[in-house]
Structures are given as structure tokens and as C-alpha cells.
Amino acid sequence: MLRDALAREISKIAGGVEIKISEPERPENGDFSTNAAFLRAKKEGRKPQDIAQELAEKLASSKIVKRSEAKSGFLNIFLKDEVLLKALGEGVQFPKKKEKINIEFVSANPTGPLTMANARGGFLGDALSNILKKCGYNVIREYYINDAGGQVRLLSESILAAEGKLPPKDEHYQGVYVKELKGQTADQAIAIILDKIKSSLQKAGISLDVWFSENQNLRKTGELEKMLKILESKGLAEKREGAIWFGPPAGGRVLIKSNGEPTYLLADLAYQHQKLTQRKFDRAITVVGADHQAEVVGVLKGIESLGIPSGRLKIFITQLVRLVSGGKEVKMSKRKGEFITLEELLNEVGLDAARWFFLSHAPETHMDFDLDLAKERSEKNPVYYVQYAHTRMASILGKSNSQPSTKNYKLFGHPSERVLVVKILRYPELLEDISRDYQIHRLTTYAYELAQTFSAFYRDVKVIGSEREAELLYLVSQPEKM
């Protein structure tokens, strides 16, 4: 990638310091910008602007740099046009990575249908899986089926209450779907609900490789007992008050209740430990909802106390989502049966809008899902704006009788062409960045900016009927097939 080649070149002339290459906010400030002068200034006790000016002069002989300029200590760099065009024609192939990554997401309890809230983690995990795979990693997508413990007993009680065989309680699951489960055992009900969950995920375009059952793959195989023995051998489990507690550094958390029932913590430790040791994943990424906040702290501390480096386990906690319509919040409660299912949301706003709105927010932030904006068919809706730009690209490619080519593309005929090429070349750099920092929301920002850049190109440059039609078609074809 051009960014990496430029970073190596600047690092050499800057004395080997580790530098940061960034994208300027405005095209007129360069294709890239670097803080190398500030890093040198800290070591040498000189003014960053003076060092930046020296670096700009040294870059004048670079084979890839057209010009560079020092501004307020930053070095703004413009690459040669032929370098950009060559990079566009060559494309980018991410090398195969040896690292094997497990991404567990959605994993809603099989006690009811997937809700709108589950969609947030679902789209996040799916997009992150796609990006990591694109970047060359070996990725396994996994759904953890929590089919054991208290919630399963509660589902059974809820069905019996719906049948009139038990008095109803506030904590029982409610709603039409529970009444539809009359006559089913808990295991049968879970199987029915799982089938519906799989159907909903399919409609959402979300695929999974592994469906991991807590009951079948952890409890019946003795993994909980194995984990307890490991914790005891390390002095991390202690008996008191009739229960077994997790000792330092995460004391105060129960592993086995006084009634002999394992807690979520013990199961989660066994599950994550199995992934990172027995199943040999180099990294494990888990996406959970805001209601798992307390559990996550114990799991992270527990895994680290077992001697596994903390960097090998990453847990995303997606924050709460409010559905807003007509300026008012639509109240939801899964336990009471008052919720918007994933399928209902998809039917209401469409898959593209649903996916975009969730992915455009960082998972650690609370978000309002504006139902009215998601359905808006105008440029106010960012999804519609990007879709419209894509439609224009497809229309141009469909009308032309020429084949896209870079063979004769030697010079830019308009500044908008150059800006579009630079923006296209940002794409692999962005994917690589996200594969490291997991900031998926940057992808929707990029898509919107790309649509803006293409719209300016569409306004300024005639493609169909141009003497350079084949070359310009190549520009159009690149973002259209991303």
C-alpha cells in the first residue's frame, strides 16, 4: 500500500523514528500528512517547523512524492500522479495471515426471537468478520447457545404458566411466541426458537460457522469441572458460605452457587479458555450486550490470571439502543413480550438501512435508532445518499459499450479524478486499520465520503462519449464493486 511505502521512506530520512501517517481533512492539504517533525523535535530540542522544512527538501528527490510542504510543523505530502494511477491499476492483495481468529457474536439466549437490540452485535460481528477475512486472517464465526441453567428452567416455567399449569410470575417470559410454544418441553422449545433465530440471521445476511452449545459442548463434556480444577490448582477458587468463589484478583464472584449450580462466570471461563487453548485460536473476539458488563470484568481478569495474555481476548460490550419514532422513544422489554424483532425491523426499514444505522455508531456508545430517518427516501438519509451514488455508477457502466481499462490512463484530466483515485486507494488502508483497532464505524464514514467524492466527479467529468471513456470507466468500476 502507498501509505506503507511512504511511511518507510519518511522514516529513513527522519532518522528511523516511528512515525504516524494520516489523511488530511481536506484534499488541498495533501494526500498524506505526518507528525514526523514533532517526534524529531522532542529528541533534538528544535522547532518542528524547521525539521518539517528539512524533511520536505529531502523528499524532493523521492520517486513517489510529487511535492511536500511544511505547515505548522506537519509535513503535507502529495504523491506523483503516475504513482497513484499505477497503484490503482495494480490493486491490493492482502497476504495470508497465520493468525486464527474466533469471533463469537449475537449469542442471544434461545428463550425468544432475536430483537432489534440483538441486531447491533450481529451486524458488528458480521462486518468485523468480513474485514478480518478480507485482510487475510483465518476467521471462524461462532454463536454460543446458552441452553443450560436458570433461563432454560424459566422458559419451561413460562410455557407451563401459558398452559395454565403454573401461576404466572412477573419474571416469566411473555408474549405471543410463548403461547405458540404450548405443549413443548424446554428442549423442544429451544430447538424451535433456534430455528427462528437462524432464519432471522439469514434474512439479515449474517452467516455463522459454528453453533456452540453450552449444554452439549461444555457441561456434558465435563469442561466446567476441568476449569474448576484448574482454578483450584492455581489457588483461584475457594469455598466459603456454602459456595465456591473466584479468588484474587477477581474475588467476590461466585463460581458455584450454594445449591451446586454453576454460574455464568465459570461457564464463560471454561468457554474462552477452551477456545484459546484446546481449539488453538490465536485471538478470540466476543460481542455481548450491555447487560453483560459485570460478567465481562470477571472473565477478562480470570483469563489473565490463568496465564493467557490479555491481548488474546477482546470483548466488545454494545451499549443500549433506543428506537425513536416521531421524536418519541418506543419502549421495549423482551421479558414482557414488548419488543421489536429483528425481522420486524428489517421489514420496516430494509436490510441496508438497518445494517448502516447500527454500524455507524461505535459499540461503546448509546444510540438512538431513528425509524423515520431510516425510512426517509432523500439525501437526508445517508443510506439513500450512498445507494444513489452506487446507482449512478451502475448506470454509467451499464450504458457504456467500452471496457474499463487503465492502459492509456497517464494523466488526470480534472482534479476531481485525482481526488476520487486517492479516496479509492484509502479503502485497503482503512480495512487494515480496522483489522487492528476494530473501529467498524469508520467504514460507514468512508462509504459516505466516497459517495460525496464520486458525486463531485460525476458533476465535473463526462464519462460516456469521452475520448477517455475506457479509463474513466475504470474509476467508476472500482468503488462500484467494493
N, C-alpha and C positions, 0 to 999 in steps of 0.2 A: 504494500500500500504506500501511496505517496507520502502520507504523514510519517510513516516509519522511516522511509528513506531520508526525508528532510530532517527528522529528529537526529538520525545518526550523523548527518553532515554537520548540523549545527553543534552537536555535542563535541565533535572533533575540534572545530575551530574555537569553541568556547572553553576548551581546556578539560574536556571529559566530564563536566558537571552533568548531573541528571537534570534534564530539562522537561518542561511541560509545553506541549504544542496544543493550541486551542483554536477554535473557529471564531473569528471576529464577528461581532453582531451585524456589521454592515460590509457588503462586498467591497466598497471603496477603501476599506481598511486592510485589504489583503485577503489572500486565500487562507493563510495561516498567521498566527501570532504566537510569540514565545516570550517567556519571562526569564530567559537565559541570562540577560544582563543583570537582573536583580540578584540572581544566585551568585554570579561572579562578584558583584559589588559587595556582598556580605563577606566574602573571603578576602577581597583585596582592599576594602575600605575606600572605594572610589564611587563616583556618581554613576548610577545605572545608565543615564542618557549617554555618557561618554563611552561606556562599554558597548552599548547598543549601536552607536555610530561606528565603532570599530568593527563590530560583527557584520554590519551592513556592508562595509567596504570589502571585507574578506569574502562575503557571499557574492560579490560582483563577478568572480571568476567561476562560480558554480555552474555545473552543466544543467541543472534543473531549475535554477532560480532566475526569473526574468529581471526582477528588481526587488529591493528591500529598503525599508525606511525606518528610522528610529523615531519613535514618538513617545514622549513621557517615560522613557526607559524601556518601553516594549519594542520588540522588533517585529514589524509587519512585513510579510513576505508574499510576493506574487510569483507564481510558478510560470515557466515558459508555456506558451500556448501549445507547442508541439508535444510537450511532456504530458499535458492534460489530455490531449487527443490520443496519444499513444496509450495512456493508462485506460482511457475509455474503451479503446478497441481491444485491449488485452483482457479486460475484465479481471475478476478476482476469484481465485480458488483457495478456499481455506484449507490448510493442511490438516490431515487426520491427526487427532489428538489421542494419546494413550489413555487419558483420564476417562473413567467410567462414572457417570453421574445418575443418581436416583432422584427423581422429582415426584414427591407424593403430594397430591392436591385434590381438592373438593372434599373427599373422605367424609361426607355428611353421614351422620348416624342413619342407618336404614330403618328409621322409625316414621318416616313420612317422605313426601315428594321433595325434590330439590326446590328451594325457594330462590327469590331474587338475590338474597344475601349470599347464597352459595355460588352464584354466578361470578362474583368478584374474584374469589380464589380460583374458580375454574378457568376463567379467561387468563388470569395472571399465570397460572401454572402451565397452561397450554402454550401461551405466547413465549414464555421463557424456555420451554422445552424445544419449541421450533427454532429459536435463536441459537441455543446451545448446539443443537444438532446441525444447523447451518454452519456454525463455526467449527465443526469437525469433531465434536465430542460424541461419545457413545452414551446416549440418553435412554433411560428407561422410565416410562411414565407409570405411576402407581396410585391405586386407590386403596386406602386402608379401610376395610369393612369392620366397623365396631359392632360385631354381632355377639357380644357376650357382656354379662354384667347387668347393672341396675336398669339401664334404659331398655333392655330386652324384656326384663320382668315387667317394667312399666307398660310396655307396648302390649304384653299379654293381658295385664290387668285392664288396660284401656279397651281392648276388644271385648273382654268379659263384661265390662261395665256397659258397653254399647249393646250387648246382648241382654242386659238386664240381670246378669248373674252375679254382679258385684255392685255395691253402691258407688256412684260416681264420686270422684275426688277432683279438686282443682288441679292437681298435678298431672292428671291423666291427659294423654293426647286426645285432641278433639278434632272435629271437622268431618266432612263428608267421607274422606278417604278411610277413616277409622270404621265408619259404618259399613263401608264396602268390604271390610276385612272380617266381617262376622262369620263365625264358623271355622276360622283358620287358627291353627296353632301359631305360636310365636315364630317358629322356624319357617312355616309356610308363609306367614305374613311378610317376613323379612325377604324371602325369595321373590314374592310378588312386588314388593317395594323396590328391590334391587333391579328388577326388570324394568320398572318405570324410570328409575334413575338412569339406567343405561340408555333407554330410549330418549330421555331428555338431553343427555350429554351428546348423543348422536345428532339431535336436531340443533344443538349448539355448536356443532363442528368440533367437538372435543373428543379426542381418542385417548385410550389408555392401554398399556401393555400388560399390566399385572393387576389382578384384583386379589388383594391380600386379606385373608380372613383372620381376625384375631382369634376366633374360636378354633378354627381348623389348623392355622399355621403357627400359633403361639401357645395357646392353652393346651390343646390336645397333644402337642409335641413336647411339652414339658419345658418350654423356653422360659416361662415365668419362674419356675423352680431353679433353673440353671442361673438365671440372673440374680436371684436372691442369694444363692450360694456364692456367686462371685462377689457380691456386695459384702456378705458376711466375712469372706476371706480377706477382704481389704479393710475390715473394720468400719464399714459404711452402713451397717444395719444393726439396730439394737432393739431389744424387747423392753417395752415398758407400757404400763397401763393396759395390759392385755393385748396390745397391738405390736406390730413391728414397724419401727420408724427408720427413716433415712437419716443417718448420722451426718457429721460435718463433711463437706462445707454447706450442705443444704438441710440442716437439721429442722425439725418442726414439721416434716412432711411424712405422712403415713404411707407405708408400702403395703402392709397387710392390715386390714381393719380387725377389730377385736372379734368380729363374727367370722373371721377367716377369709373374707373376700378381698382379693387383690384390688388395689386402686389403679387409677389411670396412670399414675407415675410409674409403678412397677412395669405395667404393660408397655408403656412408651419407652422406658429404658431398654427393656428386652427387645423391642422392635427396632429402635435405632441402632442398638449395639449389634444386632443380627445383621443389619444392612451393611454396617461399616467393617465387620469382622468376617462373619460367615459368608456373606454374599459378595464381599470384596469390592464394594463401591468405594471409589476414592473420595467422592463427595456425596452427601445426602442433603437434599433441599426439601423442606416441608412447608406447606402453605396452610395455615389454620386461621380460624375466625377469632374475633376479639374476645370471645368467651373462654379462650384457652390461655389467656395471659398468665395466670398463676401457674399453670402446668408447665408452660414453656421455660420459666425460670428454673424449675426443678430439673427438667430434662437436660437443659444445657449444662447446668452445674454437675449433674450426675454423670453425663457423658465425659466431661472433662476430668472428673475425679476418677474415672475408670481408665485414665491414661490415654484417651483419644484426643488429639489436638482439636481445640475448639473450632478452628477454621474448617474442619471437615464436615461440620453440621451447621446448616443455616436454616433458621426457622423464621418465616415471614408471618407476621400477625396482621391480617387485614382488618382494618377498622370498620366501624358500623356504617351502614348505608341507609339513608333516608330517602324514601320515594316521595317526590313532591309533584303535585298536580294542582293547577290553578292557584299556585302560590301557597298551598297548604300541604302539610305532611299527611301521608296516608299511613295510618297506624297498622302495624303488623305484629303478630305473635304466632309462632309455629305451634306452641303448646296448646293454644286456644283454637287453633284451626283458622286463624285470621291471617292469611299471608298471600302474597303474590307468588305463584310458582314460576319457575324458570321458563316453562313453556308458555305461560300466560304473558310473560314479559316479551318473549320472542315474537309471539303472535301480535302483540300490541305495537312494538316499535321496530321489529325486524332484527335479524342477527347482526348485521353490520353496525347498526346504531348501538345495540346492547354491548357488543364487544368493545367498540370505540369508547363509549362513555365510561366503562369500568377501567379500561386500560389507560385512560388519560389522567387518572389520579394515582399518585404514589400510594402503595398499600397501607402505609402507616398514617395516612390522613383520613379524617372523616369525610364523607362525600354525600352530596345531595344528587340523586338521580332525577333530573328534570324531565318528567314524562312528556310534557308539552314540547320542550325543545327537541327532544329525541324524535318526535313525530313531525317536526317542522320541515317543510319542503322548500327551504330557501337557504340562502347563503349564511343566515344566522346559525344554522346547524352545521358544525364543522364536518360532520359525516357527509352531508349532502354536498358541501363545497368540494370535498376531496373526490367524491363519486362523480361529480360533474366534470372535474378535470380529467378523470380517468375516461369518461365517456367521450370527451373531446379527443383524447389520444387515440382511442379505439376507432373513432370516426375518421381521423386522418389516415390511419393505417389501412382502414377498410376501403377508402376512396382511391387511394393511390395504386397505380399499376406498377410502380417501381419496387425494387427490393432494397431494404435498408443496407447501407454499406458505409464503411469508413475509408475505403480505398483511396478516394480522392479528397478526403477531408484534411486539408492542410492548414487552413486559416479560418478564423471566426469571421463571419460576415456582419455580425451585430453583437454588441455587448451582452444582450440577453442570452445569446447562445453560450457564451463563456460562463455566465452565472449559472445556467442550467447544468452545464457539464460539471462544474465544481460541486454543485448540490448533489448530483447523481453520484459522484465519487465519494461523497460523505457517507453513503449508505453502508458499505462494508466496514468503515471505521466505526460507525455507530453500533453495528452489530457486535463488533469485537469489544467495544466499551461495555455494552450491556452484558455480554457474557462474563465480564469481570465484576461489574458493580450492581447488576440485576435491576437497574433503573428502567423498567419496561416503559414507563410513562413517557420517556424521551422519544419513543417510537412514534406515537401519535403526533407529537410536536413536529417531528421530522416530516411526517406524511403531509401535515397541513402546510408546512413551509415549502415542501416540494410542489404541492399543488399551486401555491402562490407563485413560485418561480416559473412553473410551466405556464400559468395564465399570462404572465408578463411576456414570455417567449411567444405564446400563441398570438398575443396582441401585436408584437413587434416584428415577427418573422413570418413571411409567406412560405409555406412548405409545398403544398400541391401546386404544380405548374412551375416551380422554381427550377433554374438550371442546376441547382444543388439539391434537388429533391431527394435523391438516394441518401446523401449524407445527413440531411436534416431529418429524414425518416428514422435514421439510426438513433438520433437524440430522442425522438418521440417514443421509440420502441423500448428504450431502456427503463424509464420509470413505469411504463405501461405494464411491463411483465414482472415488476418487483413483487 
